[in-house]
Amino acid sequence: MRYKAAIFDLFGTLVDIYAWSEYQRVCRRMAAALGVAYEDFMRLWTGNGARLRQTGALASIRLNLEYICQVLDVPAEPDRVLEAVEIRQEYTRGCLKPRSDAVETLSRLRGFGLKTGLISNAAPDIPGIWGETPLAPLMDTAVFSCEAAVAKPDRRIYELACERLNVSPQACLYVGDGDDRELTGAADAGMEAVMIRAQYEDASDALRGAAEEEWAGLRISSLSEVLDLVRDERQGGTTR
């Protein structure tokens, strides 16, 4: 069998992608907790601010919020910062609920003898909460950009996951929703990449990055379809 591992993106793949309306609501609450204008908060929280979180340059949400206060020349009062951190933590926990078929799909892949991995462009609050989810025990490795100090689509983050799994990129199936040009990055690293887009997703209300890519390769609409890809190969099929 060609595949020795299946590696997954997190948001928009194993869990639902953020809804933009809800994300805005949470950011308004965080800005209010800090005592800063929402527009100023969003200017520093999104864009380059998100990249600083994802690559570990801002190593915690607390540091990120203190940085925003510093730039805006607003006192970073500990109680206010803690309140904003707790708002973010509550939101992140709610976002890490697995899709309905995620646990079964990962369990069955492992039953097929495949290793499983995660690669996520993640803010620094996510790794700590990840361990509380039912997905964490089903992964042989989880690579978070904030810890690795490198983000998708940089090939080094894919190579790191392969190194931890002790498999070659050519033996990996990568599944993601295409944000941050992750599928192109996976393919360039030598993996077979598959785009997943759940049928119920509302693209107009989804928080997707500016680097979302067009994808001409294989597409699926549910995680359970990954089992079909692996099963076809195990049985010598040619559907790919």
Phi and psi in degrees as GROMACS dihedral restraints (atoms count N, CA, C in turn):
[ dihedral_restraints ]
;  ai    aj    ak    al  type     phi  dphi    fc
    3     4     5     6     1   -66.2    20    10
    4     5     6     7     1   -47.1    20    10
    6     7     8     9     1   -74.5    20    10
    7     8     9    10     1   128.1    20    10
    9    10    11    12     1  -113.2    20    10
   10    11    12    13     1   -13.1    20    10
   12    13    14    15     1  -151.1    20    10
   13    14    15    16     1   150.0    20    10
   15    16    17    18     1  -121.3    20    10
   16    17    18    19     1   124.3    20    10
   18    19    20    21     1  -116.6    20    10
   19    20    21    22     1   136.2    20    10
   21    22    23    24     1  -122.5    20    10
   22    23    24    25     1   147.7    20    10
   24    25    26    27     1   -74.5    20    10
   25    26    27    28     1   167.1    20    10
   27    28    29    30     1   -99.4    20    10
   28    29    30    31     1   -73.6    20    10
   30    31    32    33     1   -74.9    20    10
   31    32    33    34     1   130.0    20    10
   33    34    35    36     1    84.7    20    10
   34    35    36    37     1     1.7    20    10
   36    37    38    39     1  -130.3    20    10
   37    38    39    40     1   -73.3    20    10
   39    40    41    42     1   -83.0    20    10
   40    41    42    43     1   -29.0    20    10
   42    43    44    45     1  -128.4    20    10
   43    44    45    46     1   162.1    20    10
   45    46    47    48     1   -69.2    20    10
   46    47    48    49     1   150.0    20    10
   48    49    50    51     1   -72.4    20    10
   49    50    51    52     1   152.4    20    10
   51    52    53    54     1   -54.7    20    10
   52    53    54    55     1   140.3    20    10
   54    55    56    57     1   -85.8    20    10
   55    56    57    58     1   128.6    20    10
   57    58    59    60     1   -61.1    20    10
   58    59    60    61     1   -39.9    20    10
   60    61    62    63     1   -63.1    20    10
   61    62    63    64     1   -41.6    20    10
   63    64    65    66     1   -69.4    20    10
   64    65    66    67     1   -39.2    20    10
   66    67    68    69     1   -60.6    20    10
   67    68    69    70     1   -43.2    20    10
   69    70    71    72     1   -61.8    20    10
   70    71    72    73     1   -41.6    20    10
   72    73    74    75     1   -61.2    20    10
   73    74    75    76     1   -43.8    20    10
   75    76    77    78     1   -66.3    20    10
   76    77    78    79     1   -41.2    20    10
   78    79    80    81     1   -65.0    20    10
   79    80    81    82     1   -35.1    20    10
   81    82    83    84     1   -62.3    20    10
   82    83    84    85     1   -41.0    20    10
   84    85    86    87     1   -65.6    20    10
   85    86    87    88     1   -40.4    20    10
   87    88    89    90     1   -65.1    20    10
   88    89    90    91     1   -43.0    20    10
   90    91    92    93     1   -62.3    20    10
   91    92    93    94     1   -42.9    20    10
   93    94    95    96     1   -63.6    20    10
   94    95    96    97     1   -39.0    20    10
   96    97    98    99     1   -61.9    20    10
   97    98    99   100     1   -37.7    20    10
   99   100   101   102     1   -79.1    20    10
  100   101   102   103     1   -19.2    20    10
  102   103   104   105     1    79.8    20    10
  103   104   105   106     1    34.4    20    10
  105   106   107   108     1  -122.8    20    10
  106   107   108   109     1   159.3    20    10
  108   109   110   111     1   -67.3    20    10
  109   110   111   112     1   139.8    20    10
  111   112   113   114     1   -57.2    20    10
  112   113   114   115     1   -43.5    20    10
  114   115   116   117     1   -62.9    20    10
  115   116   117   118     1   -41.4    20    10
  117   118   119   120     1   -66.1    20    10
  118   119   120   121     1   -40.7    20    10
  120   121   122   123     1   -60.5    20    10
  121   122   123   124     1   -48.4    20    10
  123   124   125   126     1   -65.5    20    10
  124   125   126   127     1   -34.6    20    10
  126   127   128   129     1   -60.8    20    10
  127   128   129   130     1   -35.8    20    10
  129   130   131   132     1   -94.7    20    10
  130   131   132   133     1   -21.8    20    10
  132   133   134   135     1   -83.1    20    10
  133   134   135   136     1   -38.1    20    10
  135   136   137   138     1   -93.4    20    10
  136   137   138   139     1  -175.5    20    10
  138   139   140   141     1    61.2    20    10
  139   140   141   142     1  -123.6    20    10
  141   142   143   144     1   -63.2    20    10
  142   143   144   145     1   -30.3    20    10
  144   145   146   147     1   -61.0    20    10
  145   146   147   148     1   -41.1    20    10
  147   148   149   150     1   -63.6    20    10
  148   149   150   151     1   -40.4    20    10
  150   151   152   153     1   -66.1    20    10
  151   152   153   154     1   -36.7    20    10
  153   154   155   156     1   -63.5    20    10
  154   155   156   157     1   -38.2    20    10
  156   157   158   159     1   -66.2    20    10
  157   158   159   160     1   -46.3    20    10
  159   160   161   162     1   -67.8    20    10
  160   161   162   163     1   -26.0    20    10
  162   163   164   165     1  -101.8    20    10
  163   164   165   166     1     7.4    20    10
  165   166   167   168     1    83.7    20    10
  166   167   168   169     1     2.5    20    10
  168   169   170   171     1   -65.4    20    10
  169   170   171   172     1   -33.2    20    10
  171   172   173   174     1  -110.4    20    10
  172   173   174   175     1   102.5    20    10
  174   175   176   177     1   -80.7    20    10
  175   176   177   178     1    -3.0    20    10
  177   178   179   180     1  -154.9    20    10
  178   179   180   181     1   161.3    20    10
  180   181   182   183     1   -65.1    20    10
  181   182   183   184     1   -36.1    20    10
  183   184   185   186     1   -59.2    20    10
  184   185   186   187     1   -47.8    20    10
  186   187   188   189     1   -62.9    20    10
  187   188   189   190     1   -36.4    20    10
  189   190   191   192     1   -62.5    20    10
  190   191   192   193     1   -44.6    20    10
  192   193   194   195     1   -68.9    20    10
  193   194   195   196     1   -37.9    20    10
  195   196   197   198     1   -64.5    20    10
  196   197   198   199     1   -36.0    20    10
  198   199   200   201     1   -64.1    20    10
  199   200   201   202     1   -42.7    20    10
  201   202   203   204     1   -61.4    20    10
  202   203   204   205     1   -44.3    20    10
  204   205   206   207     1   -61.4    20    10
  205   206   207   208     1   -40.9    20    10
  207   208   209   210     1   -62.4    20    10
  208   209   210   211     1   -46.9    20    10
  210   211   212   213     1   -63.0    20    10
  211   212   213   214     1   -37.7    20    10
  213   214   215   216     1   -86.9    20    10
  214   215   216   217     1     1.6    20    10
  216   217   218   219     1    57.3    20    10
  217   218   219   220     1    45.2    20    10
  219   220   221   222     1  -116.7    20    10
  220   221   222   223     1   134.2    20    10
  222   223   224   225     1   -57.5    20    10
  223   224   225   226     1   130.9    20    10
  225   226   227   228     1   -87.4    20    10
  226   227   228   229     1    74.9    20    10
  228   229   230   231     1   -66.8    20    10
  229   230   231   232     1   126.9    20    10
  231   232   233   234     1   -52.4    20    10
  232   233   234   235     1   -43.0    20    10
  234   235   236   237     1   -65.3    20    10
  235   236   237   238     1   -39.1    20    10
  237   238   239   240     1   -67.3    20    10
  238   239   240   241     1   -43.5    20    10
  240   241   242   243     1   -63.0    20    10
  241   242   243   244     1   -43.5    20    10
  243   244   245   246     1   -61.5    20    10
  244   245   246   247     1   -41.0    20    10
  246   247   248   249     1   -60.5    20    10
  247   248   249   250     1   -44.2    20    10
  249   250   251   252     1   -65.9    20    10
  250   251   252   253     1   -39.2    20    10
  252   253   254   255     1   -60.3    20    10
  253   254   255   256     1   -43.8    20    10
  255   256   257   258     1   -67.1    20    10
  256   257   258   259     1   -34.7    20    10
  258   259   260   261     1   -61.7    20    10
  259   260   261   262     1   -45.4    20    10
  261   262   263   264     1   -64.5    20    10
  262   263   264   265     1   -42.8    20    10
  264   265   266   267     1   -62.4    20    10
  265   266   267   268     1   -43.0    20    10
  267   268   269   270     1   -60.6    20    10
  268   269   270   271     1   -43.5    20    10
  270   271   272   273     1   -64.0    20    10
  271   272   273   274     1   -46.1    20    10
  273   274   275   276     1   -62.2    20    10
  274   275   276   277     1   -41.8    20    10
  276   277   278   279     1   -58.3    20    10
  277   278   279   280     1   -42.2    20    10
  279   280   281   282     1   -65.8    20    10
  280   281   282   283     1   -29.2    20    10
  282   283   284   285     1   -78.9    20    10
  283   284   285   286     1   -16.9    20    10
  285   286   287   288     1   -94.7    20    10
  286   287   288   289     1    26.7    20    10
  288   289   290   291     1   -81.2    20    10
  289   290   291   292     1   125.6    20    10
  291   292   293   294     1   -62.9    20    10
  292   293   294   295     1   146.9    20    10
  294   295   296   297     1   -60.9    20    10
  295   296   297   298     1   157.8    20    10
  297   298   299   300     1   -57.9    20    10
  298   299   300   301     1   -30.9    20    10
  300   301   302   303     1  -105.4    20    10
  301   302   303   304     1     9.3    20    10
  303   304   305   306     1   -70.1    20    10
  304   305   306   307     1   -49.7    20    10
  306   307   308   309     1   -63.6    20    10
  307   308   309   310     1   -44.8    20    10
  309   310   311   312     1   -64.1    20    10
  310   311   312   313     1   -41.6    20    10
  312   313   314   315     1   -62.5    20    10
  313   314   315   316     1   -47.6    20    10
  315   316   317   318     1   -62.9    20    10
  316   317   318   319     1   -41.6    20    10
  318   319   320   321     1   -62.3    20    10
  319   320   321   322     1   -42.1    20    10
  321   322   323   324     1   -71.4    20    10
  322   323   324   325     1   -36.0    20    10
  324   325   326   327     1   -60.6    20    10
  325   326   327   328     1   -42.4    20    10
  327   328   329   330     1   -66.5    20    10
  328   329   330   331     1   -33.3    20    10
  330   331   332   333     1   -66.1    20    10
  331   332   333   334     1   -28.7    20    10
  333   334   335   336     1   -73.6    20    10
  334   335   336   337     1    -9.6    20    10
  336   337   338   339     1    96.5    20    10
  337   338   339   340     1     6.6    20    10
  339   340   341   342     1   -84.1    20    10
  340   341   342   343     1   145.7    20    10
  342   343   344   345     1   -80.5    20    10
  343   344   345   346     1   154.2    20    10
  345   346   347   348     1  -126.6    20    10
  346   347   348   349     1   144.0    20    10
  348   349   350   351     1  -145.3    20    10
  349   350   351   352     1   163.3    20    10
  351   352   353   354     1  -126.8    20    10
  352   353   354   355     1   137.2    20    10
  354   355   356   357     1  -129.0    20    10
  355   356   357   358     1   119.8    20    10
  357   358   359   360     1  -134.8    20    10
  358   359   360   361     1   131.7    20    10
  360   361   362   363     1   -77.4    20    10
  361   362   363   364     1    99.6    20    10
  363   364   365   366     1  -126.3    20    10
  364   365   366   367     1   144.1    20    10
  366   367   368   369     1   -73.8    20    10
  367   368   369   370     1   161.4    20    10
  369   370   371   372     1   -70.6    20    10
  370   371   372   373     1    -9.3    20    10
  372   373   374   375     1   -81.2    20    10
  373   374   375   376     1   -18.9    20    10
  375   376   377   378     1   -71.8    20    10
  376   377   378   379     1   -44.3    20    10
  378   379   380   381     1   -55.8    20    10
  379   380   381   382     1   -38.6    20    10
  381   382   383   384     1   -67.2    20    10
  382   383   384   385     1   -36.9    20    10
  384   385   386   387     1   -80.8    20    10
  385   386   387   388     1   -28.3    20    10
  387   388   389   390     1   -50.9    20    10
  388   389   390   391     1   -41.8    20    10
  390   391   392   393     1   -63.5    20    10
  391   392   393   394     1   -16.8    20    10
  393   394   395   396     1   -84.9    20    10
  394   395   396   397     1   -12.2    20    10
  396   397   398   399     1   -85.4    20    10
  397   398   399   400     1   156.2    20    10
  399   400   401   402     1   -71.2    20    10
  400   401   402   403     1    -7.9    20    10
  402   403   404   405     1   -79.8    20    10
  403   404   405   406     1   -33.1    20    10
  405   406   407   408     1   -56.6    20    10
  406   407   408   409     1   -44.7    20    10
  408   409   410   411     1   -67.6    20    10
  409   410   411   412     1   -12.8    20    10
  411   412   413   414     1   -95.4    20    10
  412   413   414   415     1     5.7    20    10
  414   415   416   417     1  -111.9    20    10
  415   416   417   418     1   132.9    20    10
  417   418   419   420     1   -76.7    20    10
  418   419   420   421     1   -25.5    20    10
  420   421   422   423     1  -155.7    20    10
  421   422   423   424     1   150.8    20    10
  423   424   425   426     1  -132.5    20    10
  424   425   426   427     1   118.2    20    10
  426   427   428   429     1  -107.1    20    10
  427   428   429   430     1   115.9    20    10
  429   430   431   432     1  -107.9    20    10
  430   431   432   433     1   131.8    20    10
  432   433   434   435     1   -59.8    20    10
  433   434   435   436     1   -34.8    20    10
  435   436   437   438     1   -65.3    20    10
  436   437   438   439     1   -25.9    20    10
  438   439   440   441     1   -91.1    20    10
  439   440   441   442     1   -34.1    20    10
  441   442   443   444     1   -81.2    20    10
  442   443   444   445     1   -15.7    20    10
  444   445   446   447     1    62.3    20    10
  445   446   447   448     1    27.4    20    10
  447   448   449   450     1  -153.1    20    10
  448   449   450   451     1   143.0    20    10
  450   451   452   453     1  -125.3    20    10
  451   452   453   454     1   157.1    20    10
  453   454   455   456     1   -61.3    20    10
  454   455   456   457     1   141.0    20    10
  456   457   458   459     1   -96.9    20    10
  457   458   459   460     1    19.2    20    10
  459   460   461   462     1   -59.2    20    10
  460   461   462   463     1   126.4    20    10
  462   463   464   465     1   -61.9    20    10
  463   464   465   466     1   -21.2    20    10
  465   466   467   468     1   -63.8    20    10
  466   467   468   469     1   -30.3    20    10
  468   469   470   471     1   -73.4    20    10
  469   470   471   472     1   -32.0    20    10
  471   472   473   474     1   -70.9    20    10
  472   473   474   475     1   -40.7    20    10
  474   475   476   477     1   -64.8    20    10
  475   476   477   478     1   -35.3    20    10
  477   478   479   480     1   -63.9    20    10
  478   479   480   481     1   -43.1    20    10
  480   481   482   483     1   -62.4    20    10
  481   482   483   484     1   -43.1    20    10
  483   484   485   486     1   -63.8    20    10
  484   485   486   487     1   -40.2    20    10
  486   487   488   489     1   -61.8    20    10
  487   488   489   490     1   -42.7    20    10
  489   490   491   492     1   -67.0    20    10
  490   491   492   493     1   -33.7    20    10
  492   493   494   495     1   -84.7    20    10
  493   494   495   496     1   -11.8    20    10
  495   496   497   498     1    59.5    20    10
  496   497   498   499     1    46.7    20    10
  498   499   500   501     1  -134.0    20    10
  499   500   501   502     1   159.4    20    10
  501   502   503   504     1   -84.2    20    10
  502   503   504   505     1   152.9    20    10
  504   505   506   507     1   -56.4    20    10
  505   506   507   508     1   -35.1    20    10
  507   508   509   510     1   -65.6    20    10
  508   509   510   511     1   -16.1    20    10
  510   511   512   513     1   -98.5    20    10
  511   512   513   514     1    10.5    20    10
  513   514   515   516     1  -112.3    20    10
  514   515   516   517     1   137.7    20    10
  516   517   518   519     1  -100.2    20    10
  517   518   519   520     1   126.9    20    10
  519   520   521   522     1  -111.6    20    10
  520   521   522   523     1   131.3    20    10
  522   523   524   525     1  -123.3    20    10
  523   524   525   526     1   123.1    20    10
  525   526   527   528     1  -157.2    20    10
  526   527   528   529     1   168.6    20    10
  528   529   530   531     1   -89.1    20    10
  529   530   531   532     1    -4.6    20    10
  531   532   533   534     1    98.5    20    10
  532   533   534   535     1     0.7    20    10
  534   535   536   537     1   -69.1    20    10
  535   536   537   538     1   152.7    20    10
  537   538   539   540     1    59.2    20    10
  538   539   540   541     1    24.7    20    10
  540   541   542   543     1    53.8    20    10
  541   542   543   544     1    36.2    20    10
  543   544   545   546     1   -67.7    20    10
  544   545   546   547     1   -32.3    20    10
  546   547   548   549     1   -71.0    20    10
  547   548   549   550     1   -41.9    20    10
  549   550   551   552     1   -61.8    20    10
  550   551   552   553     1   -41.5    20    10
  552   553   554   555     1   -61.2    20    10
  553   554   555   556     1   -43.4    20    10
  555   556   557   558     1   -64.4    20    10
  556   557   558   559     1   -43.8    20    10
  558   559   560   561     1   -64.1    20    10
  559   560   561   562     1   -41.5    20    10
  561   562   563   564     1   -64.1    20    10
  562   563   564   565     1   -29.2    20    10
  564   565   566   567     1   -79.2    20    10
  565   566   567   568     1    -9.1    20    10
  567   568   569   570     1   108.5    20    10
  568   569   570   571     1     2.2    20    10
  570   571   572   573     1   -85.8    20    10
  571   572   573   574     1   162.3    20    10
  573   574   575   576     1   -91.6    20    10
  574   575   576   577     1   118.7    20    10
  576   577   578   579     1  -105.0    20    10
  577   578   579   580     1   141.1    20    10
  579   580   581   582     1  -131.4    20    10
  580   581   582   583     1   131.7    20    10
  582   583   584   585     1   -89.2    20    10
  583   584   585   586     1   133.3    20    10
  585   586   587   588     1  -114.1    20    10
  586   587   588   589     1   131.9    20    10
  588   589   590   591     1  -137.0    20    10
  589   590   591   592     1   108.8    20    10
  591   592   593   594     1   -63.0    20    10
  592   593   594   595     1   140.1    20    10
  594   595   596   597     1   -64.4    20    10
  595   596   597   598     1   -27.4    20    10
  597   598   599   600     1   -86.2    20    10
  598   599   600   601     1    -4.6    20    10
  600   601   602   603     1   -66.8    20    10
  601   602   603   604     1   136.0    20    10
  603   604   605   606     1  -100.5    20    10
  604   605   606   607     1   104.1    20    10
  606   607   608   609     1   -61.3    20    10
  607   608   609   610     1   -28.3    20    10
  609   610   611   612     1   -71.5    20    10
  610   611   612   613     1   -19.4    20    10
  612   613   614   615     1  -115.7    20    10
  613   614   615   616     1    12.0    20    10
  615   616   617   618     1   -96.1    20    10
  616   617   618   619     1   138.2    20    10
  618   619   620   621     1   -87.4    20    10
  619   620   621   622     1    95.1    20    10
  621   622   623   624     1  -115.8    20    10
  622   623   624   625     1   147.7    20    10
  624   625   626   627     1   -71.9    20    10
  625   626   627   628     1   161.3    20    10
  627   628   629   630     1   -66.0    20    10
  628   629   630   631     1   -18.7    20    10
  630   631   632   633     1   -93.2    20    10
  631   632   633   634     1    17.0    20    10
  633   634   635   636     1   -57.8    20    10
  634   635   636   637     1   139.6    20    10
  636   637   638   639     1  -111.5    20    10
  637   638   639   640     1   153.0    20    10
  639   640   641   642     1   -77.6    20    10
  640   641   642   643     1   142.0    20    10
  642   643   644   645     1  -132.4    20    10
  643   644   645   646     1   121.0    20    10
  645   646   647   648     1   -95.9    20    10
  646   647   648   649     1    -2.1    20    10
  648   649   650   651     1   -86.5    20    10
  649   650   651   652     1  -160.0    20    10
  651   652   653   654     1   -65.1    20    10
  652   653   654   655     1   140.7    20    10
  654   655   656   657     1  -129.5    20    10
  655   656   657   658     1   146.5    20    10
  657   658   659   660     1  -135.3    20    10
  658   659   660   661     1   164.9    20    10
  660   661   662   663     1  -119.1    20    10
  661   662   663   664     1     0.2    20    10
  663   664   665   666     1  -152.5    20    10
  664   665   666   667     1   153.6    20    10
  666   667   668   669     1   -64.6    20    10
  667   668   669   670     1   -32.2    20    10
  669   670   671   672     1   -62.1    20    10
  670   671   672   673     1   -22.3    20    10
  672   673   674   675     1   -68.1    20    10
  673   674   675   676     1   -20.4    20    10
  675   676   677   678     1   -60.8    20    10
  676   677   678   679     1   -35.2    20    10
  678   679   680   681     1   -62.1    20    10
  679   680   681   682     1   -37.1    20    10
  681   682   683   684     1   -66.0    20    10
  682   683   684   685     1   -39.9    20    10
  684   685   686   687     1   -61.6    20    10
  685   686   687   688     1   -44.7    20    10
  687   688   689   690     1   -70.2    20    10
  688   689   690   691     1   -40.6    20    10
  690   691   692   693     1   -64.4    20    10
  691   692   693   694     1   -41.5    20    10
  693   694   695   696     1   -59.5    20    10
  694   695   696   697     1   -41.2    20    10
  696   697   698   699     1   -69.1    20    10
  697   698   699   700     1   -40.1    20    10
  699   700   701   702     1   -61.4    20    10
  700   701   702   703     1   -32.6    20    10
  702   703   704   705     1   -93.3    20    10
  703   704   705   706     1     5.5    20    10
  705   706   707   708     1    81.2    20    10
  706   707   708   709     1    20.8    20    10
  708   709   710   711     1   -72.4    20    10
  709   710   711   712     1   171.2    20    10
  711   712   713   714     1  -130.2    20    10
  712   713   714   715     1    24.0    20    10
  714   715   716   717     1   -67.9    20    10
  715   716   717   718     1   -21.2    20    10
